[in-house]
Structure formats: structure tokens, C-alpha cells
Amino acid sequence: MPKKINILITTGIYPPKVGGPSQYAKELKEEFERREYFVKVITYGIEHKLPIVIRHAVFFLKAVFNLFNKDFILSLDTFSTGFPTIFACFLFRKKNAIRIGGDFLWESYVERTGHMIPLNKFYSEHKKLSVKEKIIYFLTKFVLKNTNSLIFNTKWQKDIFIRDYNLSNKKNIFVVENFIGEKEKSEKYSKKNFLWYVRDIKLKNGLLLKEAFEDAKKRNNEIILETGNLSHDKLFEKIKDCYAVILPSLSDIGPNYILDAIRFNKPFILTKYSDYYEKFKNIGIFVDPLDKKDIEEKILYLSNEKNYSEQEEKIKKYNVSHTWSDIANEFINIYKIL
């Protein structure tokens, strides 16, 4: 009888907290448990209230106390839990992997400076980093160099990190794409509402979007921009009967928001700085997030019902799924390689 794998997952957030890593950790844990693997998840508690260095030290100790008997340690971010976890694994020689689905350094820099720079241009064109950002860069580089395996959710970000962190000689770099569920039954829209339910941070490009939408509304007063921040479950229900979703972020690496729209056969507008540009360019509408006029014109294009129907038909023909079972299989295959 094959040995049951003992897995530790570390994540900055976990239900009931809302967010991509939270949902990912929950679903992956449940899939591993269906296979009767032993799974432990550790996450931030009091650490959220502590200063940056102290919170990492506390989480490092938490990781150390949970390493015993673990075969495979998986971290779901590079900085908040990734660094202390990988450092603990480095010291105790444990097999580990880190899943990279974002870039904390880039996000922090854009939020601090307001310098609206896409991710793929950030490392070559950013202005002066703060002391905190320099520390983040140094620790991120340590993590990338010292983890046994790097797992990206898109090829787009993988290529950026290989180039900008000089990882071309590193072994065991993989891509495990996000969950894509089967198609869901949608409802006919009752109003021309474009959904923009996101975190209110600068890289989401809200100021330019709202200006572009106001300009578009002067030419078509039927359109509505809905904004806010909802849990995944509530947003899922919103998408079911909406008109379209819009996400003109500076960059959005592999947004689940767009995958959910596709599941409901809802047309979408997305930044061109995304892995999904290549993946979905035949079924979606893409914009330059720094060009207000482009955003305005694409909103107006999609508000035309003939154009809308054409986009809807393209999406209906797209039928690809990537289940949590598929994702778990890919992680286990990576573990066996290490």
C-alpha cells in the first residue's frame, strides 16, 4: 500500500478571510484529504497585527513547530508566509515548493508611489525603491533561489521572474494553472451593468476606469458601472445575471474573476498585460490599461448589442476545465520529482 503523503500548506489568509489564496488553500486541502493524505494548514493570526520583521519571526517559529513528519511543504505566497516557511525548510532540509500567483513587491511599490507601471515593465523601469521594498526584493530573491520548486499559475509571470530574477539556471520551475470549473447556467441580463468588484488599490486602475466609463456614459447612458468588494461566493452570484465584467488593471496575472465570467458565458474586458491575453484573445476584449480612450471605446463597443452577441457566442464555444483533482495531481507529481 503506498505511503500517505503528509502535507503542510502555509498561507497568509484562510477562510473565513476572503481572497484568492484563502480559497485556493481551502479547495486544495479538501482535495488532498479526499485522497486520504494528511494535511495541515497554518496561516496568519496575531501576525497580522505585528511589525513586518516580528511577524515573519513569529510565523517562522510556527512553521518550525509544524514541520515534524511532513513530507511536502507548500507555501502560497512569496513574502508573508513564503519567506519564513522556506527559511525553516532550508534549515531543516524539508522538501518544499512555493506557488507564486502575484508580486508583492510590485503591488507595494505601485501603492506607495502611484507610478502606474505594468508588471512586465516594473523591474527594468521602476524608480527608486524604499528601504522596505529593498528588503522585500532581497527576501523574495532568497526565497526564489532557495526553494526546491517554484510553481507559477501562468507562463506569463514565470517568464518575467526567470528574466528579472535571473532564474534561467534554476531547476524545477513549473506552471500549475488556476481552477477552471465547468460551465454554469447563466441568466439574461436585465440592465447593461459592467461589474468591477475588486480590492480598492491603485494597481486595479480604478481612477482611469471611472473617468473612461463616465466619458462612455455620455455617449450611451444605458451603461452602469457596479463597484465594490464582495466575497467570492457573492460575486459568483452577481456574475450570473450581469451584462459583462471589466478588469483594466495595470496587470492582472491570471484573474479568477475572468474565469468565472467565462463559466457563465459573460463577455469581459481585460487588461492586455495578463497571461490571459494569449490564452483568451480570441474570445475576450483587451485594453491598454494606460490608455483612457481605449478603455472608453472598448466599453462602448461591448455595449452595442450586436457586438455583445458576437462576444457571447465566442465564449459559449469555449469549453475547457481544470479541476481541483487535476491541480492536486500536478502538485503531487511535482512532489515526486523533488
N, C-alpha and C positions, 0 to 999 in steps of 0.2 A: 504494500500500500504506500503510495507516495507521501512524503512528508508534507504536512500542512504548513504553509508559509506563515511566519509571524511578522506582521507589518506594522510600522509606526508611521502615521501621517501627521505632519505638522503644518498648521495653517494659522494665519493671523486672525481670521474670523470663522465662525461656525454657527449654525442655527442655534438660537433664534436670530442671530445677527444676519442682516441681509447683504448679499453681494455675490459676485461670481465665484471666488474661492470658497465661500461658505457652502454654496450649493454643490460645487464640484466635490468638495471633501465628503459631504453627506452622501451623495449618489455613489461615489467610488467606494466608500466604506461599506455601504449596503450591498453593492455588487460583490465585493470581496467576501463579505460574510455569507452571501448566498452560496459561495463555493466552499464554505466552512473554513476559510482562513481565519486566523486570529488577527484582529485589527484593533489598534488603539489610536485615537486621535487626541492630540494635545493642541491647545490654542491659547491665545492671549486671554487673560483675566485681568488681574490687577496691573499687568504690564502696560495696558493702555494708558494708565494714569502716571506712569513713571517717565523720567527723562530718558533720552534716547540711549545713552550708554548703559544706564542701570537696567532698563527694560530688557536689553539684549543679554546682560549678565544673568538676570533672573530667569529668562527663558532658556539660556544655556544650561543652567542647573536643572531646570525642568526636563530638558531633553536628556541630560546625562542620567537622571533617575529613571527614565523610561527606555533606555537603550538595552537593558538586560534581556537576553533571549530573543532580541529582534533580529530577523534575517535581512530585512529590507526597510530602509528609512526613506520616505518620500516627503519632500517639502514642496509647498505650493506657492512660494514666493521667494525672491532672491534676498530681500533685505530684512524684513521684520522677524521672520522665523527662519528663513533660509540660512543666513549667516550663522546664528548661534547653533543651529542644528548641524550644519555641515562642519563647523569647528569641532563640535562634540564628536561627530563621526570620524573626523580626521584624527583626533587624539586617541579614540578607542577602536580605530580600524574597522568600522562598520560599513557594509555596502549601502550606498546612498545615491539618491537621484534628486534632482530639483526640476520642477516644472516651472517654466518661465512663460507667463502669459501677458506680461506688461513690462513697463520700465519705470521703476520708482524714481530714478534719478531724473529722467526726462520730465516726468509729471511734476516733481518737486521744483525743478528749475522753471518750467513754464508758469506754475502757480506763483512763484516768488517774483519773477521778473516781468511777466506779461509779454515776454518775447514769443510771438506766435510762430513757432518753428516746428515743422513736421518731424516725426521721429527719425525718418531715414536721412535727414539733413543735420540732426542735432549734434552728433559727435564731431562733425567737421566744421560746423558753423556757429556753435554756441558762443556766447560772450563769457565773461569771467564767472567762474563758479564760486559760490560761497564756501566758507570753511566746512559747513555741514555737508554740502554737496560733494566736496572733495573727499570727505570721509566716506560718504555713500559710494562714490566711484571706487575708492580703494577697497572697501569691503566687498562690493559687488565683484570686482576683479578677483579677489581672493576666492570667493565662492565659485566663480566660473572656472577657475584654474584647478581647484582642489576637490570638487565634487566628482564622484565616479562617472556620473552620467548627466548630461543636460538634455532636457526634454522640452521642446518648444511646441506650442499649439499651432504654429504656422511656419511655413518655409520662409515667408517674407521677413519675420523677425529673426529667424535663425540666421539668415544671410547677413542681416545688419549686424548682429552680435559677433558672428565669425569675423566680419570685416573690421569692426570698430573696437573689439576687444582682443584682436589678434589670436583667434582660436583655431586657425586653419590646421594646426598640428594636433589638436586635441581629438582623442578617440571618444567613441560612444556619445555622439550627438544625434538625437532623434527628433522626429516630429510625430506627435500624437494629436490629431485634430480634435476639435471640440465635438461634443454630443450634437447629433442631428437626429431628431425624432421623426417618426412617420408623420405624414400629412394629417392635419386636423380639420374638422368641419368648421367652416367659417360662416359668418353672417354677412348679408349685403349691407353695405354702409348706408346710414341714414343722413349723414352730413359729410362734407368734404374736410374731415379732420385729419391733420398730419400729427402723428404722435412724436413728441421729443421728451421722453421721460428718462432723465439722466441725472447723474451727480452734478451739482452746480459748481463745476470747476472750470478753469479757463481753457484747458485743452479741448473741452467739449464745444467751444466756439459759439457760445450762446449769444453774445452781443452781436456778432456779424449775422448770425442766423435770424435773429429777431428783426434786425434792420432790413435784411433781404426779404423777409416774409411780409413786413409792413409795406415795402415797395411793391411786392407782388399783389398784395391785397388791394392796392389802389387800382389795379388792372383787373382783378377778379375778386369781388367782395364775398364770394361764397366760401372761400377757403378759411380754415381755422387752424391755428397752431395750439395744440394742447401740451402743456409743460408740467413738470413736477418730478417727484421721485417716489416710485412705488416699489413694493416688493415684487419679486419675480412672478409669483402666483397672480397678483392683481394686474400686473402689466400684461401677462399672458391672456387674461380675460379681456382686457382693453383692446388688444390687437385683434381679437376675434371678429369684431364688427367695426373696426376703424376703416378709414379710407386708405391711408398709407402711413409708413413710418419714415422718419428722416433723421440722419445722423451725420452732419457735415463737420465732424471733429477734425482737429489738426491732423490726427492719425487715429485710427481705430483698428487694432491689430487683427482681431478675429471676434467681432462682437456677437454675442448670443442673441442680442436684440434683433439682428438681421436674420439669423437662422430661424427665430420664432416667427418673424414676418413671412418667411418663405413657407414655413409649415402651414400657415393659414392662407397661402396664396395671395398675400398682400404686397402690392408694389412698394418699392423702397427707393430712397435717395441716400447715398452713402459717400463719404469722402473717398477720393481716389487713392489716398495714402493708407492702404489696407491690403492685407493678403487677399481679401475678397474681391479686389478689382480684377485680378486674373481669374479667380475662381468663378465669379458670377457676372462678368462683364457682358455676357450675352443675355442675361435676364434682369439686370438691375440698371439703375441710373446713377452715374457717378459725377461728383463735382470736385472742382478745385476749392478746398476749404478757405483759401485766402482771397478768393475772387467773389465778391458780393454779387456782382451781376450774373455770374454763372449760377450761383445758388438760386437767385431770383428766377432766372429763365428756366431752370430745371423744375422748380416748383410750379411755374405756370404751364410748362409742358405736360407735367403729370396731372394737373388739374383739368386738362382737356379730356373729355370722356372717351374720345376715340383713342387717344394715346394711352389713356389709362387701361382700356380694354386690351390693347395690344400687349402692354406690360404684364397684365394679369394672366393672359394666355401663355406667355413665355414661362412664367413662374409655375403655372399649373403643370407644364410638361416636365418640370424638374422633379425627379423622384429619386433621391439618394438619402440613405440613412447611415448613421454611425452611432451605434447603440452603446450603452454603458458596458454591455458584455464585450463588445469589440474593443472598447477603450481598456477595460481590465485585462483582456488578453494581451494587448500591446504592452502594457506595463509589466506584466509577468514575463513576457518574452525578453524584455529589456533586463529584468532582474536576472534571468537565467544566463544572459551574456556576461554580466559583471563578474 
